[in-house]
Amino acid sequence: MEGDGITGKRREGAREEGGSSAAKRLKCSIEPEALSCDACARPLWPPIFLCSDGHFLCSSCRDELPEGKCCECSGALARSHGMERAVQSVLVDCGPGCPEEAADYVHGVRHRLICPFAPCECPEPGCGFAEKTPTTFLSGFVKWPSTTFRYWVPFDLRVVEPGSHVLHCKDDGQLLLVSVQPAAETHGYAVSLVRVQHINIAGCSVSFSCSPRHRSTAAIANLWPLWCAGWPPEQHVCFVPKASDGPDAAAGIVLTINITTVDDADGDDDPDDSSYVQSDEDDD
């Protein structure tokens, strides 16, 4: 067919002129939201699914939806090979100081999750403060209260009202940020944890008690980096009620947090986190 001949000539001419696909690449900037899941807002990578209204979903979100319907419009979802090709064709540079070569979007995003050369950036809107190491970051960022901790050693953090908190690890200097935000649907607080540096070293569990006979525990396998999770984060470790753990009604809730390390040899390249919530009442 004539159309096929024209297409073939164009492809042949492109090969002769460019010599390689790299010579025909376009250098541009793309908003991260354009390549993000419409359900969880995390970066897309194959398999990717699309509904008839144009919503893109990652496989993890698709698997959690009832009957595999789109969470935005309830439309049917189908594999989007076109978006997968687009995502895989994008090359991403990590940033200044990183020796890694530009990688396709899938591997570039995964690399940025663990890159040790990424700067520590202040989450306050409009601040722009950034440092290369957690130590200098912490010394220049003193607005939020700070608590020190060690890996695998549970520690308490009292939640009285919405706000932010810095966790500073004594073992290796890593910084984690705790966000406590109002949660209207539960009439309590949503608790989130993110890591300032991009090194994928930690999971965590959070437990709390709002009565002598009730204690709930939530766990998450991977803590997302600040640049990916955003601030305040949309993903939550747990929700806590507005309740007192003592005679004083303003005492708030005490969170018992345990930060755990992950061996690189046992780590999973897939950044999808797995989490669970358990309550002592479940065993009754």
N, C-alpha and C positions, 0 to 999 in steps of 0.2 A: 504493500500500500504506500501511497505517496507520503502519508504522515510518517510511516515508519522509516522511509528513506531519508526524510529531512532530519528526523531524530537521530538516525544513525550517522549522518554526515556531521551533525553538530557534535556528537560524542567523539567521532574520529578527529574532527578539527580541534576539539578541546584537548585531546591527547597529544596531537602534534604540536599545538601551540604551547601548552603548559608543560608537557613532559611528565608531570606528576600532579596528583590531586592537591598537593601542598601549594603549588603555584597558583591555583585557582581559588584559594581560600579568601574569604572576606573577613577583615578585622573590624569588629563592631562590639558594642556593648548591649547586653540583654538584661532586662529586669528579671531578677531571680524568681519573681512570682509567675512569670510566663512559663517557667520550667519546674513549677512546684505543684504538688498534689493539692487539689481543691478541697480536700477533706482535712488533711493534717498539716498542710502548708510546708511539708518537707520536700527536699529535692526529688524529682522523679528519676527513676531509672527502670529499665525493663524488668518484668513485664509491666506495661502501662495500659490502662483501660480508658475508654472514651464513651460518653453517652451521646445521644442524638442532639442534645442542647449544647454540646461542646465542653462539658466538664471532664477534666482529666483526673484520674485516681490512680494511686499506686496499688500494687498488688496486696499489701498488708491491709489497707483500708477496704479494698474490694472484698477481701475474704471475711471481714467482720460485718459486712452489710447483710441484712436479711434478704434472702432470695437474690443476692447479687445486684440489687437495684441501686441507682445513683442516689447518694445521700442528699443531693441538692434538689433534684427534680423527680426522683423515683423512676427515671428512665432506665431502659435496659443498657447494660454495659458490654462493650466488645473490645477485643484487643486492638490497640492502635499501633500498628507497625510503622506508620508514618511518623508519629511522634517519637517512637523509639529510635528511628533512623536519625531524626533531627537532634535528639539528645546526644546520641553517640557521635554525631559529627561535630559537636561543639568542643573546641579545645580550651582548656582553662589553665591560666598561669596561677601558680600558688601565691606568689608575692615576693617582695624584696627580701633578700637574705636566704631564700630557700633554693637549694641547688637542683631540685627536681625539675625536669623538663615539663613543658606543657603536656597535659594529658587530656583525654576525652572527658566529657562532662561527668560521666559516671565515676571514673576512677579519680578525676580531679576533685570531686566533692568528697569522696572517701578519703583522699589524701589530706585534704584540708581539715578533716575531722581529727586527724592525729598528727598534724605537722607541728614539730617542736619550735619552728622559727616564726610562727604567727605571733603578732603582738597582742598584748593584753589591753583591751579597750574598755574604757569606762562606759557602762550602760546608760548613764544619765543622758536624756535627749539633749542634743546640742553641745555636749561637753567636748568631745573630740580628744580627750586625754588618752594616750596610749603609751605603753612601755613594753620593752622586750622581755622582761623577767617579772615574775610575780612579786619579788621582793621590792623592786622599785615601784611597781604598780601599787602595792599596798602602802608604801611610804607616801605616795602622792595622792592617795585616795582615802581620806579619813572621815568622810561624812557618815558612813554607816558603821554601826557597832560590829565588833569583830570577836570571834571565838576561835581558839586553837583546838585542834583535835589530832588524833593519831588513827591510822588505818586499823580497822578491825577492833577498835575500842569504842563501845557505845558512849555517847555523851548526851547531856540534856540541853535543850534550847527552849526557853519559855516564850510562848506566843501570847501576847496580850492584845495587840491591835495590828492592823495592816502595816507593812513596812518591809524593809530589806535588811539583810544581815550578811556579813562576810565570814566564811569559814576558812581558816588558815591552817594547813597541815604542817605539823612539826617534823614529819618524816622526810618530806622532800620539797616543802615550800609551795605546794600546789594551792590554788585558791578556788573555792566554790562560793557561789552566791545563792542565798535563800530568799525567795520572794513569798510573801504572805499577802494575798489579795482577797477582798470581800467576794464571797460566792453567794449570790442572791438565791440560787435554787436550793441551797442547803442551809441558808441562814447561818453561815459560818465563814470559814476561811479556806481558800485554796492554797496549798503549799507546793512550791516548785523549787527544784534545785538544778543549777547549771554549773558548769565548770568554766573558769575564765580562760585557761589555756586549752589548747586543742588536743593535748595528749589524752588518748582514750585509756584511762587508767582506773576508772572507778565505776562501781555500781553502788547502790545504797538501799537501806531499809529504814523506814520511819515508823515508829509506834507511838501511840498516845493513849491516855486513859481519861475519860470524862466521868467515870464513877468507879468506886472500889471494885465492882463486879464486871466491869466492861473494859477491855483493852483491844484496840485495833492495830493491825500492822499492815503497812503497805511496802512493797519492794519494787525496785526497778533495776533492770540489768545494766543499762548504760545511761550515763549522764551526758546530755547533749552539750556541746560547746555554746558559749554565749552568742557567737556570731550567727549560729544556725537557729538557736531556740528563740532569739529575740528577747526583748525586755519590755514589760514583764512577760515571762514565758507563757505560752498557751497550753503547754502540756503540764499536767499536775501529778505530783507523787501521791497526794492524798487530800482529802477535805476534812477539816476539823470543825466541830461545833463551837459556838460561843458558850463555853461552860467553864466552871471553876473546878480546879483540882484541889481546893482547900477551902477553909472557912471564909476566906475573902473572895467575894464575887468577882473582884477585879484581878484576881491572880492569873487568869488566863489558863492556857493549856500548855503542859510540858511535853515537848516532842523529844523522844529518845531516838537519836540518829546514829546509824552505824554505816560508815563509809568503807567499802571494801575495794581492794585492788584486783586487777584483772591481768593475768599473765598473757603477754603478747602471743605466746605460742598457742594459747588456748582461745585467743580472741576470735571473734567472728567478724569478717569484713562487712557483713550486712549491718548497717547502723540502726536497723529497726530495733527498738527496745522492747523487752518483754517485762510485764509488770503484773503484780497480783495484789489483792487486798484480802486480808484475813482478819477475822474477829474471833475473840474468845467465845462469843455466843454461838459461833458456827458449830462448836463441838458439843453444845448442849443437846 
